[in-house]
Amino acid sequence: MKIKAFLPSLLALLMMGSAAAHQLKSAVTTVLFNERSGHIEVMHRFVLHDAEHAVTELFNKKQADIHTDEKTRALFAAYVLEAFAMQSLAGEPLALESVGYQVDGRDFWVYQETAIPTGLQGLRIRHKALQELWPSQQNLVNIEGRGEIKSLQFNQQDDWLTVTFSSD
């Protein structure tokens, strides 16, 4: 008897949990120092649903289908390229080149790269993607390949954040 009364409450709680799970707006970017290629590789991952919703809001598209529409994919990728930037600690811009983008399951990926500058002691990074739409948008950037993995968390109020590398 008690289980029957508890079951609807449990189901409602589980449904609320799955609905709330997507309420957190976030993106994850990996900045990878690839010594073999001599490049810094940048990989941005966005939830596909968020990317499609953003396209409708940002570009007044009535329908955004990133799965099937190449123009929509290119439009969102270009937006991401504008919203992300890297500099040396001295404030010298690192010229990131677009390498492409793709849909992968429930995610949309955007790729960039640049040559690793000589003597780079750290980075200044800016990541404002989707924060003008959703004040709660969080953009996590993980920096790999220069000692321990370092992470920067960008909230709406953040502009440029800095990471330094140890001189091991």
Phi, psi and chi 1 to 4 in degrees:
 res  aa     phi    psi   chi1   chi2   chi3   chi4
   1 MET       -  -46.1  -73.4  -78.9 -147.8      -
   2 LYS   -66.0  -33.3  -70.0 -177.9 -178.1 -179.7
   3 ILE   -64.8  -40.8  -67.5  175.6      -      -
   4 LYS   -62.1  -37.4  -73.8 -176.0  179.9  179.1
   5 ALA   -72.8  -31.7      -      -      -      -
   6 PHE   -79.1  -33.2  177.9   70.1      -      -
   7 LEU   -57.1  -48.8 -168.9   55.9      -      -
   8 PRO   -60.8  -36.8  -23.1   31.8      -      -
   9 SER   -65.7  -41.9  -62.8      -      -      -
  10 LEU   -63.8  -44.8  178.7   61.9      -      -
  11 LEU   -62.0  -42.8  -73.1  173.9      -      -
  12 ALA   -62.4  -41.5      -      -      -      -
  13 LEU   -63.6  -43.6 -175.5   61.4      -      -
  14 LEU   -63.5  -40.9  -70.9  173.4      -      -
  15 MET   -66.1  -40.1  -71.2  172.1   46.5      -
  16 MET   -64.7  -38.4  -76.4  175.7   35.4      -
  17 GLY   -63.5  -42.6      -      -      -      -
  18 SER   -71.2  -33.7   65.1      -      -      -
  19 ALA   -69.7  -39.6      -      -      -      -
  20 ALA   -73.8  -24.0      -      -      -      -
  21 ALA   -59.4  -33.6      -      -      -      -
  22 HIS   -90.6   -2.3 -170.0   67.6      -      -
  23 GLN   -67.5  -29.5  -66.3  -59.9  -42.7      -
  24 LEU   -71.6  116.3  175.9   64.1      -      -
  25 LYS   -90.0  119.9  -60.1  -70.0 -171.1 -177.8
  26 SER  -153.6  156.8   64.0      -      -      -
  27 ALA  -136.9  153.7      -      -      -      -
  28 VAL  -124.8  130.1  177.3      -      -      -
  29 THR  -120.9  137.1  -65.0      -      -      -
  30 THR  -112.3  127.7  -59.8      -      -      -
  31 VAL  -108.1  110.0  174.5      -      -      -
  32 LEU  -113.5  122.8  174.7   66.2      -      -
  33 PHE   -84.1  109.2  -76.1   78.8      -      -
  34 ASN  -102.2   97.3 -174.4  -25.2      -      -
  35 GLU   -64.1  -31.6  -63.8  -63.0  -24.2      -
  36 ARG   -63.6  -42.1  -75.7 -177.4  -73.0  123.4
  37 SER   -89.8  -17.5   69.5      -      -      -
  38 GLY    78.1   17.8      -      -      -      -
  39 HIS  -120.9  153.7  -73.7   93.3      -      -
  40 ILE   -92.8  120.1  -59.3  171.5      -      -
  41 GLU  -103.2  130.4  -59.5  168.1   -4.0      -
  42 VAL  -116.6  126.1 -178.8      -      -      -
  43 MET  -127.3  113.1  -61.7  152.8  -82.1      -
  44 HIS   -99.8  131.7  -53.7  -80.5      -      -
  45 ARG  -121.1  123.0 -179.9  173.7   54.5   89.8
  46 PHE  -119.6  145.2  -67.8   86.2      -      -
  47 VAL   -65.3  128.4  174.6      -      -      -
  48 LEU   -56.3  -41.9 -170.8   58.1      -      -
  49 HIS   -60.0  -42.0  176.5  -94.9      -      -
  50 ASP   -64.4  -41.9  -69.1  -12.2      -      -
  51 ALA   -62.3  -43.5      -      -      -      -
  52 GLU   -66.0  -42.2  -71.7 -177.1  -28.1      -
  53 HIS   -62.1  -41.3 -175.8 -155.1      -      -
  54 ALA   -62.0  -41.8      -      -      -      -
  55 VAL   -61.3  -40.8  169.4      -      -      -
  56 THR   -65.1  -37.3   61.0      -      -      -
  57 GLU   -76.4  -46.1  -64.4  -70.1  -39.7      -
  58 LEU   -73.7  -36.0  -69.0  167.9      -      -
  59 PHE  -119.0   14.7  -54.0  109.9      -      -
  60 ASN    51.5   37.3  -68.0  -36.9      -      -
  61 LYS   -86.4  130.1  -72.2 -173.8   70.2   90.5
  62 LYS   -64.1  -40.4  -60.0 -131.2 -174.5  -67.3
  63 GLN  -134.9  137.0  -72.6 -169.3  -32.9      -
  64 ALA  -122.2  117.1      -      -      -      -
  65 ASP  -123.3   89.9 -173.5   -3.1      -      -
  66 ILE   -66.2  -27.5  -71.2  179.8      -      -
  67 HIS   -58.6  -43.6  -82.6  -72.3      -      -
  68 THR  -115.2  -12.9   61.0      -      -      -
  69 ASP  -108.3  107.5 -174.5   19.1      -      -
  70 GLU   -60.2  -38.3  172.4   59.8   27.0      -
  71 LYS   -63.7  -38.2  -71.5 -179.5 -176.9  176.6
  72 THR   -67.0  -41.9  -57.9      -      -      -
  73 ARG   -60.3  -46.7  -72.0 -169.6  -65.0  -93.3
  74 ALA   -64.3  -38.5      -      -      -      -
  75 LEU   -63.5  -46.4 -166.4   60.6      -      -
  76 PHE   -68.6  -40.1 -174.2   73.4      -      -
  77 ALA   -60.8  -43.4      -      -      -      -
  78 ALA   -62.1  -38.6      -      -      -      -
  79 TYR   -60.6  -45.4  163.9   78.7      -      -
  80 VAL   -62.2  -42.4  172.3      -      -      -
  81 LEU   -60.0  -34.7  -60.8  178.4      -      -
  82 GLU   -74.6  -30.2  -72.5  -66.8  -41.3      -
  83 ALA   -84.1  -11.5      -      -      -      -
  84 PHE  -119.4  136.9 -178.5   84.6      -      -
  85 ALA  -149.9  154.3      -      -      -      -
  86 MET  -132.3  147.9  -67.3 -168.6  -44.8      -
  87 GLN  -137.5  162.3  -60.7  176.7  -16.4      -
  88 SER   -71.9  171.3   69.6      -      -      -
  89 LEU   -62.2  -25.7  -67.7  177.8      -      -
  90 ALA   -81.3   -1.1      -      -      -      -
  91 GLY    89.5   11.1      -      -      -      -
  92 GLU   -80.7  124.0  -61.1  159.2  -14.8      -
  93 PRO   -63.5  141.5  -16.3   26.6      -      -
  94 LEU   -98.3  118.0  -84.0   66.4      -      -
  95 ALA   -74.8  102.3      -      -      -      -
  96 LEU   -85.9  131.7  -68.4  162.6      -      -
  97 GLU  -100.3  141.0  -57.4  -85.2  -26.6      -
  98 SER   -72.4  132.8  175.0      -      -      -
  99 VAL  -108.3  -18.7  179.8      -      -      -
 100 GLY   142.2 -169.5      -      -      -      -
 101 TYR  -159.5  161.0   46.4   85.0      -      -
 102 GLN  -161.3  155.6   70.2  175.1   13.6      -
 103 VAL   -92.8  131.5  172.8      -      -      -
 104 ASP  -136.8   95.6 -179.1   26.7      -      -
 105 GLY    63.8 -119.4      -      -      -      -
 106 ARG   -93.6   10.1  -65.8  176.3   31.6  171.8
 107 ASP  -120.0  153.9  -62.7  -43.1      -      -
 108 PHE  -118.9  125.2 -174.2   73.1      -      -
 109 TRP  -109.5  140.6  -68.7   83.8      -      -
 110 VAL  -127.4  133.1  179.5      -      -      -
 111 TYR  -119.7  140.4  -55.3  103.8      -      -
 112 GLN  -139.6  164.6  -62.0  175.3  -83.4      -
 113 GLU  -158.4  161.8   70.2  177.8    8.5      -
 114 THR  -154.2  158.4 -170.3      -      -      -
 115 ALA   -67.7  145.9      -      -      -      -
 116 ILE   -73.6  117.8  -59.7  172.6      -      -
 117 PRO   -67.6  146.4  -15.3   27.6      -      -
 118 THR   -67.2  136.4  -54.7      -      -      -
 119 GLY    72.0   20.1      -      -      -      -
 120 LEU   -67.7  118.3 -170.0   65.8      -      -
 121 GLN   -97.9   -8.2  -60.3  -62.7  -48.7      -
 122 GLY   172.7 -176.8      -      -      -      -
 123 LEU  -136.2  148.7  -69.0  169.9      -      -
 124 ARG  -108.4  131.1  -69.2  178.9   36.3  138.7
 125 ILE  -129.4  144.1  -61.8  176.3      -      -
 126 ARG  -128.0  131.3 -179.0  175.3 -174.6  -95.3
 127 HIS  -143.9   97.3 -163.9  -16.3      -      -
 128 LYS  -107.1    7.3  -58.8  -60.8  -80.8 -179.7
 129 ALA   -55.0  129.6      -      -      -      -
 130 LEU    70.3   -2.2  -56.7  179.6      -      -
 131 GLN   -74.5  -20.1  -68.2  177.9  -21.6      -
 132 GLU   -75.6  -21.7   72.6  -87.3   30.4      -
 133 LEU   -87.6  -45.7  -70.6  178.5      -      -
 134 TRP  -125.7  104.7  -57.0  -56.8      -      -
 135 PRO   -56.2  -24.7  -24.5   33.3      -      -
 136 SER   -86.7   -1.2   63.5      -      -      -
 137 GLN   -58.0  129.5  173.1   73.6   26.1      -
 138 GLN  -118.3  130.6  -63.3 -179.8   16.9      -
 139 ASN  -116.1  110.5  -63.5  -35.5      -      -
 140 LEU   -91.9  131.3  175.1   66.2      -      -
 141 VAL  -120.6  120.7  178.2      -      -      -
 142 ASN  -104.0  130.1  -66.1  -44.4      -      -
 143 ILE  -108.6  120.9  -60.9   96.0      -      -
 144 GLU  -124.9  150.1  -58.7  178.1   14.9      -
 145 GLY    99.0    5.2      -      -      -      -
 146 ARG  -132.1   69.7  -70.6  -71.8  167.8  151.2
 147 GLY    81.7 -147.7      -      -      -      -
 148 GLU   -62.8  149.2  -70.9 -174.9   23.4      -
 149 ILE   -63.9  132.2  -64.6  173.1      -      -
 150 LYS  -117.3  149.0  -60.4 -165.3  177.9 -154.0
 151 SER  -128.4  143.2  -62.8      -      -      -
 152 LEU  -123.3  133.3  -60.5  172.1      -      -
 153 GLN  -110.7  116.8 -179.6   70.3   43.7      -
 154 PHE   -99.1  121.3  -70.1   84.0      -      -
 155 ASN  -106.8  174.0  -61.6  -52.8      -      -
 156 GLN   -57.3  -36.1 -173.0 -177.8   37.1      -
 157 GLN   -78.5  -11.3   70.8  -85.3    7.1      -
 158 ASP   -80.4  143.2  -63.7  -38.9      -      -
 159 ASP  -112.4  -91.4 -164.2   25.5      -      -
 160 TRP  -100.4  129.8  -69.1   91.1      -      -
 161 LEU  -115.9  154.1  -61.8 -179.8      -      -
 162 THR  -121.2  143.6  -57.8      -      -      -
 163 VAL  -133.1  137.8   63.2      -      -      -
 164 THR  -115.6  154.5   56.7      -      -      -
 165 PHE  -107.5  142.0  -51.5  128.6      -      -
 166 SER   -73.7  152.8   58.4      -      -      -
 167 SER  -101.6   58.6   54.7      -      -      -
 168 ASP   -72.0      -  -66.0  -17.9      -      -
